[in-house]
Amino acid sequence: MNQFDNTPIGLLDTPTPSQSSASGNAQVMAIASIIFGVLGLCSSLIVGVCGLPFPIIGLILGFLAMRDPDQKTLAIIGMVISGLGLLIICVVILFTGLILSGPAIGNVFSDINQSLQTTP
């Protein structure tokens, strides 16, 4: 410390308000990511496609919270849970599409089979 520095020693160690508010926002985003991930996981099992916004919001919030190294673990947890919810919704969409289009696909194969049997 030089002779021209008039800053008290106790004030050198305190964080600036912008640092503490950024960390608080990251913590809120990380926790919100977990909450939206759980909502997305539950809604994907109960209502299927209608729960699609929850895991998407959870993934976005988790990604934004990853910028703070202190909240990285919470953000990863929220992103994993949101990803699972999104994966379940994709599986539900796939199986619903297969169930709804199953008879049409079966008719195509039966038509092909009949046409192969009737040709000499």
MMTF fields as JSON, N, C-alpha, C and O atoms, coordinates in Angstrom:
{
  "mmtfVersion": "1.0.0",
  "mmtfProducer": "UNKNOWN",
  "numBonds": 479,
  "numAtoms": 480,
  "numGroups": 120,
  "numChains": 1,
  "numModels": 1,
  "chainsPerModel": [1],
  "groupsPerChain": [120],
  "chainIdList": ["A"],
  "bondAtomList": [4, 2, 8, 6, 12, 10, 16, 14, 20, 18, 24, 22, 28, 26, 32, 30, 36, 34, 40, 38, 44, 42, 48, 46, 52, 50, 56, 54, 60, 58, 64, 62, 68, 66, 72, 70, 76, 74, 80, 78, 84, 82, 88, 86, 92, 90, 96, 94, 100, 98, 104, 102, 108, 106, 112, 110, 116, 114, 120, 118, 124, 122, 128, 126, 132, 130, 136, 134, 140, 138, 144, 142, 148, 146, 152, 150, 156, 154, 160, 158, 164, 162, 168, 166, 172, 170, 176, 174, 180, 178, 184, 182, 188, 186, 192, 190, 196, 194, 200, 198, 204, 202, 208, 206, 212, 210, 216, 214, 220, 218, 224, 222, 228, 226, 232, 230, 236, 234, 240, 238, 244, 242, 248, 246, 252, 250, 256, 254, 260, 258, 264, 262, 268, 266, 272, 270, 276, 274, 280, 278, 284, 282, 288, 286, 292, 290, 296, 294, 300, 298, 304, 302, 308, 306, 312, 310, 316, 314, 320, 318, 324, 322, 328, 326, 332, 330, 336, 334, 340, 338, 344, 342, 348, 346, 352, 350, 356, 354, 360, 358, 364, 362, 368, 366, 372, 370, 376, 374, 380, 378, 384, 382, 388, 386, 392, 390, 396, 394, 400, 398, 404, 402, 408, 406, 412, 410, 416, 414, 420, 418, 424, 422, 428, 426, 432, 430, 436, 434, 440, 438, 444, 442, 448, 446, 452, 450, 456, 454, 460, 458, 464, 462, 468, 466, 472, 470, 476, 474],
  "bondOrderList": [1, 1, 1, 1, 1, 1, 1, 1, 1, 1, 1, 1, 1, 1, 1, 1, 1, 1, 1, 1, 1, 1, 1, 1, 1, 1, 1, 1, 1, 1, 1, 1, 1, 1, 1, 1, 1, 1, 1, 1, 1, 1, 1, 1, 1, 1, 1, 1, 1, 1, 1, 1, 1, 1, 1, 1, 1, 1, 1, 1, 1, 1, 1, 1, 1, 1, 1, 1, 1, 1, 1, 1, 1, 1, 1, 1, 1, 1, 1, 1, 1, 1, 1, 1, 1, 1, 1, 1, 1, 1, 1, 1, 1, 1, 1, 1, 1, 1, 1, 1, 1, 1, 1, 1, 1, 1, 1, 1, 1, 1, 1, 1, 1, 1, 1, 1, 1, 1, 1],
  "groupList": [{"groupName": "MET", "atomNameList": ["N", "CA", "C", "O"], "elementList": ["N", "C", "C", "O"], "formalChargeList": [0, 0, 0, 0], "bondAtomList": [1, 0, 2, 1, 3, 2], "bondOrderList": [1, 1, 2], "singleLetterCode": "M", "chemCompType": "L-PEPTIDE LINKING"}, {"groupName": "ASN", "atomNameList": ["N", "CA", "C", "O"], "elementList": ["N", "C", "C", "O"], "formalChargeList": [0, 0, 0, 0], "bondAtomList": [1, 0, 2, 1, 3, 2], "bondOrderList": [1, 1, 2], "singleLetterCode": "N", "chemCompType": "L-PEPTIDE LINKING"}, {"groupName": "GLN", "atomNameList": ["N", "CA", "C", "O"], "elementList": ["N", "C", "C", "O"], "formalChargeList": [0, 0, 0, 0], "bondAtomList": [1, 0, 2, 1, 3, 2], "bondOrderList": [1, 1, 2], "singleLetterCode": "Q", "chemCompType": "L-PEPTIDE LINKING"}, {"groupName": "PHE", "atomNameList": ["N", "CA", "C", "O"], "elementList": ["N", "C", "C", "O"], "formalChargeList": [0, 0, 0, 0], "bondAtomList": [1, 0, 2, 1, 3, 2], "bondOrderList": [1, 1, 2], "singleLetterCode": "F", "chemCompType": "L-PEPTIDE LINKING"}, {"groupName": "ASP", "atomNameList": ["N", "CA", "C", "O"], "elementList": ["N", "C", "C", "O"], "formalChargeList": [0, 0, 0, 0], "bondAtomList": [1, 0, 2, 1, 3, 2], "bondOrderList": [1, 1, 2], "singleLetterCode": "D", "chemCompType": "L-PEPTIDE LINKING"}, {"groupName": "THR", "atomNameList": ["N", "CA", "C", "O"], "elementList": ["N", "C", "C", "O"], "formalChargeList": [0, 0, 0, 0], "bondAtomList": [1, 0, 2, 1, 3, 2], "bondOrderList": [1, 1, 2], "singleLetterCode": "T", "chemCompType": "L-PEPTIDE LINKING"}, {"groupName": "PRO", "atomNameList": ["N", "CA", "C", "O"], "elementList": ["N", "C", "C", "O"], "formalChargeList": [0, 0, 0, 0], "bondAtomList": [1, 0, 2, 1, 3, 2], "bondOrderList": [1, 1, 2], "singleLetterCode": "P", "chemCompType": "L-PEPTIDE LINKING"}, {"groupName": "ILE", "atomNameList": ["N", "CA", "C", "O"], "elementList": ["N", "C", "C", "O"], "formalChargeList": [0, 0, 0, 0], "bondAtomList": [1, 0, 2, 1, 3, 2], "bondOrderList": [1, 1, 2], "singleLetterCode": "I", "chemCompType": "L-PEPTIDE LINKING"}, {"groupName": "GLY", "atomNameList": ["N", "CA", "C", "O"], "elementList": ["N", "C", "C", "O"], "formalChargeList": [0, 0, 0, 0], "bondAtomList": [1, 0, 2, 1, 3, 2], "bondOrderList": [1, 1, 2], "singleLetterCode": "G", "chemCompType": "PEPTIDE LINKING"}, {"groupName": "LEU", "atomNameList": ["N", "CA", "C", "O"], "elementList": ["N", "C", "C", "O"], "formalChargeList": [0, 0, 0, 0], "bondAtomList": [1, 0, 2, 1, 3, 2], "bondOrderList": [1, 1, 2], "singleLetterCode": "L", "chemCompType": "L-PEPTIDE LINKING"}, {"groupName": "SER", "atomNameList": ["N", "CA", "C", "O"], "elementList": ["N", "C", "C", "O"], "formalChargeList": [0, 0, 0, 0], "bondAtomList": [1, 0, 2, 1, 3, 2], "bondOrderList": [1, 1, 2], "singleLetterCode": "S", "chemCompType": "L-PEPTIDE LINKING"}, {"groupName": "ALA", "atomNameList": ["N", "CA", "C", "O"], "elementList": ["N", "C", "C", "O"], "formalChargeList": [0, 0, 0, 0], "bondAtomList": [1, 0, 2, 1, 3, 2], "bondOrderList": [1, 1, 2], "singleLetterCode": "A", "chemCompType": "L-PEPTIDE LINKING"}, {"groupName": "VAL", "atomNameList": ["N", "CA", "C", "O"], "elementList": ["N", "C", "C", "O"], "formalChargeList": [0, 0, 0, 0], "bondAtomList": [1, 0, 2, 1, 3, 2], "bondOrderList": [1, 1, 2], "singleLetterCode": "V", "chemCompType": "L-PEPTIDE LINKING"}, {"groupName": "CYS", "atomNameList": ["N", "CA", "C", "O"], "elementList": ["N", "C", "C", "O"], "formalChargeList": [0, 0, 0, 0], "bondAtomList": [1, 0, 2, 1, 3, 2], "bondOrderList": [1, 1, 2], "singleLetterCode": "C", "chemCompType": "L-PEPTIDE LINKING"}, {"groupName": "ARG", "atomNameList": ["N", "CA", "C", "O"], "elementList": ["N", "C", "C", "O"], "formalChargeList": [0, 0, 0, 0], "bondAtomList": [1, 0, 2, 1, 3, 2], "bondOrderList": [1, 1, 2], "singleLetterCode": "R", "chemCompType": "L-PEPTIDE LINKING"}, {"groupName": "LYS", "atomNameList": ["N", "CA", "C", "O"], "elementList": ["N", "C", "C", "O"], "formalChargeList": [0, 0, 0, 0], "bondAtomList": [1, 0, 2, 1, 3, 2], "bondOrderList": [1, 1, 2], "singleLetterCode": "K", "chemCompType": "L-PEPTIDE LINKING"}],
  "groupTypeList": [0, 1, 2, 3, 4, 1, 5, 6, 7, 8, 9, 9, 4, 5, 6, 5, 6, 10, 2, 10, 10, 11, 10, 8, 1, 11, 2, 12, 0, 11, 7, 11, 10, 7, 7, 3, 8, 12, 9, 8, 9, 13, 10, 10, 9, 7, 12, 8, 12, 13, 8, 9, 6, 3, 6, 7, 7, 8, 9, 7, 9, 8, 3, 9, 11, 0, 14, 4, 6, 4, 2, 15, 5, 9, 11, 7, 7, 8, 0, 12, 7, 10, 8, 9, 8, 9, 9, 7, 7, 13, 12, 12, 7, 9, 3, 5, 8, 9, 7, 9, 10, 8, 6, 11, 7, 8, 1, 12, 3, 10, 4, 7, 1, 2, 10, 9, 2, 5, 5, 6],
  "groupIdList": [1, 2, 3, 4, 5, 6, 7, 8, 9, 10, 11, 12, 13, 14, 15, 16, 17, 18, 19, 20, 21, 22, 23, 24, 25, 26, 27, 28, 29, 30, 31, 32, 33, 34, 35, 36, 37, 38, 39, 40, 41, 42, 43, 44, 45, 46, 47, 48, 49, 50, 51, 52, 53, 54, 55, 56, 57, 58, 59, 60, 61, 62, 63, 64, 65, 66, 67, 68, 69, 70, 71, 72, 73, 74, 75, 76, 77, 78, 79, 80, 81, 82, 83, 84, 85, 86, 87, 88, 89, 90, 91, 92, 93, 94, 95, 96, 97, 98, 99, 100, 101, 102, 103, 104, 105, 106, 107, 108, 109, 110, 111, 112, 113, 114, 115, 116, 117, 118, 119, 120],
  "secStructList": [7, 7, 6, 6, 7, 7, 7, 7, 4, 4, 4, 1, 1, 1, 7, 7, 2, 2, 2, 2, 2, 2, 2, 2, 2, 2, 2, 2, 2, 2, 2, 2, 2, 2, 2, 2, 2, 2, 2, 2, 2, 2, 2, 2, 2, 2, 6, 4, 4, 4, 4, 6, 2, 2, 2, 2, 2, 2, 2, 2, 2, 2, 2, 2, 2, 6, 6, 1, 4, 4, 4, 2, 2, 2, 2, 2, 2, 2, 2, 2, 2, 2, 2, 2, 2, 2, 2, 2, 2, 2, 2, 2, 2, 2, 2, 2, 2, 2, 2, 2, 2, 2, 2, 2, 2, 2, 2, 2, 2, 2, 2, 2, 2, 2, 2, 2, 2, 2, 7, 7],
  "xCoordList": [0.848, 0.0, 0.89, 1.787, 0.647, 1.495, 0.942, -0.136, 1.678, 1.291, 0.117, -0.5, -0.217, -1.306, -2.633, -3.665, -2.624, -3.848, -4.582, -4.068, -5.763, -6.534, -7.655, -8.508, -7.679, -8.731, -8.485, -7.393, -9.502, -9.331, -9.142, -9.664, -8.391, -8.046, -9.278, -9.331, -10.257, -11.457, -12.302, -13.013, -12.263, -13.071, -12.47, -13.16, -11.214, -10.586, -11.13, -11.134, -11.588, -12.02, -13.506, -13.955, -14.27, -15.707, -16.002, -15.388, -16.948, -17.283, -18.091, -18.789, -17.983, -18.771, -20.219, -20.467, -21.175, -22.585, -22.897, -23.783, -22.205, -22.498, -22.102, -22.761, -21.048, -20.639, -21.65, -22.002, -22.124, -23.044, -24.407, -25.045, -24.874, -26.17, -26.103, -27.076, -24.981, -24.845, -24.846, -25.431, -24.199, -24.186, -25.573, -25.977, -26.298, -27.659, -28.582, -29.422, -28.429, -29.244, -28.928, -29.832, -27.67, -27.284, -27.845, -28.262, -27.855, -28.409, -29.909, -30.431, -30.602, -32.042, -32.313, -33.241, -31.505, -31.7, -31.409, -32.104, -30.392, -30.069, -31.181, -31.557, -31.7, -32.786, -34.059, -34.789, -34.326, -35.487, -35.341, -36.337, -34.127, -33.886, -34.257, -34.852, -33.905, -34.28, -35.792, -36.371, -36.435, -37.892, -38.595, -39.501, -38.185, -38.807, -38.486, -39.3, -37.315, -36.987, -37.894, -38.361, -38.149, -39.053, -40.473, -41.167, -40.913, -42.241, -42.333, -43.351, -41.28, -41.276, -41.287, -41.954, -40.54, -40.506, -41.874, -42.359, -42.488, -43.813, -44.875, -45.703, -44.855, -45.872, -45.693, -46.667, -44.451, -44.251, -44.843, -45.314, -44.823, -45.408, -46.928, -47.609, -47.465, -48.908, -49.637, -50.597, -49.194, -49.924, -49.185, -49.709, -48.001, -47.269, -46.792, -46.033, -47.233, -46.724, -47.083, -46.365, -48.163, -48.575, -47.548, -47.537, -46.696, -45.673, -44.371, -43.362, -44.362, -43.144, -42.45, -41.219, -43.16, -42.449, -41.602, -40.579, -41.993, -41.261, -39.818, -38.92, -39.552, -38.139, -37.331, -36.122, -37.979, -37.25, -36.803, -35.66, -37.719, -37.366, -36.293, -35.377, -36.399, -35.396, -34.018, -33.015, -33.962, -32.675, -32.069, -30.864, -32.893, -32.392, -31.874, -30.791, -32.642, -32.21, -30.94, -30.056, -30.849, -29.644, -28.43, -27.338, -28.626, -27.523, -27.063, -25.862, -28.003, -27.639, -26.968, -26.087, -27.388, -26.797, -25.403, -24.659, -25.038, -23.711, -22.592, -21.426, -22.919, -21.897, -21.226, -20.076, -21.939, -21.364, -20.754, -21.478, -19.46, -18.835, -19.363, -19.319, -19.864, -20.383, -21.699, -22.024, -22.45, -23.766, -23.756, -24.812, -22.579, -22.463, -23.114, -23.762, -22.947, -23.508, -25.031, -25.659, -25.624, -27.08, -27.598, -28.635, -26.882, -27.3, -27.246, -28.133, -26.212, -26.101, -27.226, -27.804, -27.538, -28.641, -29.947, -30.71, -30.205, -31.421, -31.468, -32.526, -30.33, -30.288, -30.491, -31.137, -29.944, -30.116, -31.581, -32.137, -32.204, -33.612, -34.485, -35.411, -34.196, -34.954, -34.746, -35.686, -33.515, -33.235, -33.985, -34.461, -34.091, -34.867, -36.337, -36.97, -36.875, -38.266, -38.474, -39.467, -37.533, -37.622, -37.495, -38.18, -36.626, -36.472, -37.753, -38.162, -38.379, -39.632, -40.714, -41.485, -40.778, -41.771, -41.515, -42.464, -40.253, -39.931, -40.334, -40.835, -40.118, -40.519, -42.034, -42.555, -42.744, -44.21, -44.695, -45.615, -44.092, -44.47, -44.205, -45.029, -43.051, -42.709, -43.699, -44.202, -43.975, -44.895, -46.323, -47.052, -46.731, -48.066, -48.173, -49.186, -47.136, -47.142, -47.179, -47.87, -46.436, -46.441, -47.788, -48.257, -48.404, -49.704, -50.767, -51.602, -50.727, -51.739, -51.528, -52.498, -50.287, -50.029, -49.861, -49.62, -49.981, -49.814, -50.736, -50.27, -52.057, -52.943, -52.629, -52.754, -52.231, -51.897, -50.659, -50.604, -49.671, -48.458, -48.783, -48.271, -49.634, -50.037, -50.774, -50.6, -51.594, -52.312, -51.358, -51.576, -50.318, -49.339, -48.651, -48.497, -48.234, -47.553, -48.496, -48.08, -49.746, -50.678, -50.971, -51.133, -51.04, -51.222, -50.03, -50.206, -48.835, -47.634, -47.633, -47.3, -47.998, -48.038, -49.081, -48.827, -50.233, -51.277, -50.85, -51.124, -50.183, -49.76, -48.658, -48.574, -47.827, -46.796, -47.385, -46.861, -48.466, -49.069, -49.921, -50.083, -50.467, -51.333, -50.559, -51.119, -49.327, -48.538, -48.073, -47.662, -48.129, -47.699, -46.217, -45.745],
  "yCoordList": [-1.178, 0.0, 1.235, 1.358, 2.137, 3.316, 4.447, 4.326, 5.52, 6.611, 7.418, 8.162, 7.298, 8.077, 7.332, 7.916, 6.068, 5.266, 5.516, 5.176, 6.097, 6.422, 5.429, 5.684, 4.312, 3.327, 2.548, 2.018, 2.475, 1.666, 0.196, -0.284, -0.505, -1.897, -2.791, -3.733, -2.546, -3.384, -3.309, -4.269, -2.238, -2.091, -2.774, -2.943, -3.168, -3.817, -5.22, -5.693, -5.895, -7.276, -7.425, -8.534, -6.364, -6.482, -6.546, -5.821, -7.415, -7.508, -6.291, -5.671, -5.974, -4.872, -5.328, -6.527, -4.412, -4.818, -5.554, -6.408, -5.256, -5.945, -7.421, -8.257, -7.756, -9.15, -9.939, -11.055, -9.396, -10.139, -10.295, -11.336, -9.286, -9.409, -10.395, -11.104, -10.452, -11.409, -12.831, -13.727, -13.04, -14.368, -14.757, -15.915, -13.787, -14.05, -14.4, -15.291, -13.692, -14.003, -15.385, -16.11, -15.754, -17.079, -18.166, -19.222, -17.912, -18.902, -19.052, -20.166, -17.94, -17.99, -18.735, -19.541, -18.469, -19.163, -20.655, -21.47, -21.024, -22.438, -23.17, -24.281, -22.555, -23.182, -23.233, -24.224, -22.163, -22.17, -23.235, -23.812, -23.497, -24.549, -25.915, -26.745, -26.136, -27.402, -27.501, -28.554, -26.413, -26.427, -26.676, -27.506, -25.966, -26.181, -27.575, -28.163, -28.102, -29.461, -30.484, -31.412, -30.321, -31.249, -31.094, -32.089, -29.851, -29.638, -30.273, -30.877, -30.141, -30.737, -32.248, -32.901, -32.807, -34.263, -34.803, -35.782, -34.167, -34.61, -34.396, -35.276, -33.237, -32.962, -33.845, -34.166, -34.239, -35.118, -36.496, -37.16, -36.923, -38.214, -38.155, -39.15, -36.979, -36.869, -36.377, -37.009, -35.259, -34.657, -34.734, -34.286, -35.281, -35.488, -34.207, -33.449, -33.959, -32.862, -31.501, -30.526, -31.418, -30.121, -29.598, -28.402, -30.455, -30.027, -29.627, -29.469, -29.458, -29.158, -27.854, -27.822, -26.785, -25.542, -25.649, -24.972, -26.469, -26.533, -26.995, -26.318, -28.118, -28.509, -27.575, -27.436, -26.938, -25.993, -24.788, -24.342, -24.266, -23.144, -23.568, -22.798, -24.788, -25.29, -25.396, -25.072, -25.846, -25.929, -24.548, -24.358, -23.598, -22.246, -21.616, -21.031, -21.735, -21.16, -21.84, -21.176, -23.15, -23.861, -23.425, -23.27, -23.23, -22.771, -21.382, -21.12, -20.493, -19.146, -19.136, -18.317, -20.049, -20.11, -20.725, -20.577, -21.408, -22.029, -20.999, -21.344, -19.757, -18.715, -18.438, -18.0, -18.693, -18.474, -19.789, -20.775, -19.835, -21.095, -21.622, -22.827, -20.73, -21.179, -21.934, -22.769, -21.664, -22.279, -23.36, -23.804, -23.772, -24.724, -26.07, -26.67, -26.539, -27.839, -27.81, -28.717, -26.774, -26.664, -26.526, -27.092, -25.781, -25.594, -26.911, -27.197, -27.701, -28.998, -29.929, -30.638, -29.928, -30.765, -30.358, -31.213, -29.05, -28.572, -28.922, -29.269, -28.833, -29.156, -30.649, -31.033, -31.487, -32.939, -33.323, -34.098, -32.78, -33.09, -32.57, -33.255, -31.369, -30.817, -31.659, -31.89, -32.117, -32.969, -34.285, -34.777, -34.857, -36.099, -35.864, -36.677, -34.754, -34.43, -34.249, -34.716, -33.569, -33.365, -34.694, -34.909, -35.57, -36.884, -37.71, -38.371, -37.667, -38.411, -37.864, -38.633, -36.541, -35.952, -36.401, -36.69, -36.463, -36.927, -38.384, -38.755, -39.207, -40.616, -40.732, -41.54, -39.928, -39.937, -39.522, -40.136, -38.496, -38.057, -39.165, -39.411, -39.834, -40.904, -42.061, -42.538, -42.511, -43.643, -43.269, -44.098, -42.049, -41.612, -41.591, -42.009, -41.109, -41.106, -42.504, -42.758, -43.417, -44.799, -45.473, -46.236, -45.194, -45.806, -45.269, -46.02, -43.951, -43.364, -43.742, -43.889, -43.901, -44.241, -45.741, -46.177, -46.534, -47.984, -48.643, -49.404, -48.373, -49.007, -48.595, -49.414, -47.363, -46.921, -47.642, -48.046, -47.801, -48.525, -49.993, -50.591, -50.568, -51.965, -52.165, -53.188, -51.197, -51.288, -51.227, -51.908, -50.432, -50.336, -51.681, -52.153, -52.303, -53.588, -54.683, -55.555, -54.646, -55.667, -55.461, -56.434, -54.208, -53.944, -54.445, -55.027, -54.223, -54.708, -56.228, -56.819, -56.853, -58.301, -58.867, -59.864, -58.238, -58.706, -58.513, -59.362, -57.399, -57.169, -58.153, -58.535, -58.559, -59.531, -60.929, -61.71, -61.247, -62.552, -62.667, -63.77, -61.569, -61.649, -61.6, -61.948, -61.192, -61.15, -62.544, -63.297, -62.912, -64.276, -64.47, -65.561],
  "zCoordList": [0.0, 0.0, 0.0, 0.834, -0.92, -0.999, -0.126, 0.457, -0.05, 0.838, 0.298, 1.06, -0.994, -1.581, -1.591, -1.922, -1.238, -1.237, 0.07, 1.136, 0.015, 1.205, 1.465, 2.314, 0.765, 0.934, 2.222, 2.427, 3.097, 4.313, 3.954, 2.948, 4.788, 4.501, 4.502, 3.711, 5.34, 5.41, 4.153, 3.856, 3.413, 2.214, 0.997, -0.008, 1.058, -0.088, -0.321, -1.458, 0.726, 0.612, 0.306, 0.017, 0.36, 0.14, -1.349, -2.132, -1.756, -3.177, -3.609, -2.807, -4.853, -5.382, -5.525, -5.648, -5.513, -5.628, -6.922, -6.931, -8.008, -9.26, -9.19, -9.808, -8.456, -8.332, -7.513, -7.896, -6.405, -5.561, -6.222, -6.061, -6.963, -7.617, -8.784, -9.043, -9.486, -10.584, -10.049, -10.658, -8.924, -8.324, -7.829, -7.935, -7.289, -6.828, -7.973, -7.851, -9.098, -10.271, -10.812, -11.227, -10.811, -11.303, -10.396, -10.872, -9.098, -8.173, -8.384, -8.363, -8.588, -8.846, -10.153, -10.227, -11.182, -12.457, -12.328, -12.933, -11.551, -11.385, -10.638, -11.012, -9.594, -8.837, -9.676, -9.641, -10.433, -11.323, -12.405, -12.843, -12.834, -13.816, -13.242, -13.929, -11.993, -11.342, -11.203, -11.467, -10.79, -10.611, -11.943, -12.019, -12.989, -14.292, -14.837, -15.549, -14.507, -14.922, -14.276, -14.937, -12.98, -12.273, -12.809, -13.017, -13.034, -13.619, -15.003, -15.344, -15.795, -17.123, -17.077, -17.879, -16.127, -15.992, -15.579, -16.148, -14.596, -14.14, -15.214, -15.451, -15.862, -16.876, -18.106, -18.787, -18.397, -19.555, -19.287, -20.21, -18.046, -17.713, -17.618, -17.87, -17.252, -17.027, -18.274, -18.716, -18.846, -19.96, -21.284, -22.304, -21.294, -22.54, -23.182, -22.578, -24.405, -25.215, -24.613, -24.838, -23.865, -23.295, -22.294, -22.002, -21.769, -20.833, -21.493, -20.806, -22.799, -23.551, -23.146, -23.146, -22.804, -22.453, -21.185, -21.083, -20.229, -18.965, -19.12, -18.62, -19.791, -19.915, -20.806, -20.619, -21.765, -22.617, -21.792, -21.895, -20.972, -20.099, -19.103, -18.814, -18.575, -17.64, -18.273, -17.637, -19.517, -20.212, -20.448, -20.279, -20.833, -21.089, -19.795, -19.778, -18.717, -17.443, -16.927, -16.385, -17.094, -16.679, -17.478, -16.932, -18.766, -19.613, -19.194, -19.137, -18.9, -18.471, -17.097, -16.837, -16.222, -14.885, -14.899, -13.929, -15.972, -16.058, -16.143, -15.953, -16.421, -16.524, -15.19, -15.151, -14.088, -12.754, -12.275, -12.135, -12.021, -11.598, -10.269, -10.021, -9.407, -8.116, -8.267, -7.423, -9.306, -9.498, -10.578, -11.029, -10.983, -12.089, -11.759, -12.616, -10.533, -10.158, -10.193, -10.737, -9.615, -9.632, -11.054, -11.4, -11.872, -13.254, -14.032, -14.836, -13.793, -14.478, -14.041, -14.865, -12.748, -12.247, -12.923, -13.372, -12.995, -13.641, -15.116, -15.642, -15.786, -17.21, -17.459, -18.433, -16.586, -16.748, -16.543, -17.321, -15.496, -15.241, -16.382, -16.816, -16.867, -17.992, -19.247, -20.008, -19.461, -20.607, -20.553, -21.576, -19.36, -19.214, -19.535, -20.209, -19.051, -19.371, -20.859, -21.416, -21.507, -22.951, -23.708, -24.708, -23.234, -23.852, -23.734, -24.688, -22.564, -22.383, -23.306, -23.88, -23.454, -24.353, -25.794, -26.524, -26.21, -27.57, -27.764, -28.825, -26.747, -26.836, -26.917, -27.685, -26.127, -26.17, -27.559, -28.098, -28.138, -29.483, -30.501, -31.382, -30.382, -31.312, -31.223, -32.24, -29.989, -29.849, -30.221, -30.765, -29.941, -30.344, -31.865, -32.427, -32.523, -33.984, -34.558, -35.544, -33.942, -34.429, -34.2, -35.044, -33.067, -32.779, -33.726, -34.232, -33.961, -34.843, -36.3, -37.044, -36.719, -38.115, -38.321, -39.447, -37.276, -37.381, -38.382, -39.23, -38.312, -39.31, -40.738, -41.648, -40.959, -42.316, -42.826, -43.988, -41.962, -42.355, -42.614, -43.56, -41.77, -41.971, -43.284, -43.945, -43.666, -44.944, -46.125, -47.127, -46.028, -47.117, -47.305, -48.431, -46.19, -46.305, -46.802, -47.564, -46.382, -46.876, -48.362, -49.098, -48.809, -50.24, -51.051, -52.121, -50.553, -51.245, -51.293, -52.32, -50.204, -50.151, -51.124, -51.801, -51.189, -52.111, -53.565, -54.414, -53.85, -55.225, -55.632, -56.799, -54.698, -55.026, -55.23, -56.024, -54.522, -54.661, -55.923, -56.445, -56.424, -57.589, -58.903, -59.943, -58.896, -60.135, -60.486, -59.603, -61.778, -62.184, -62.224, -62.546]
}
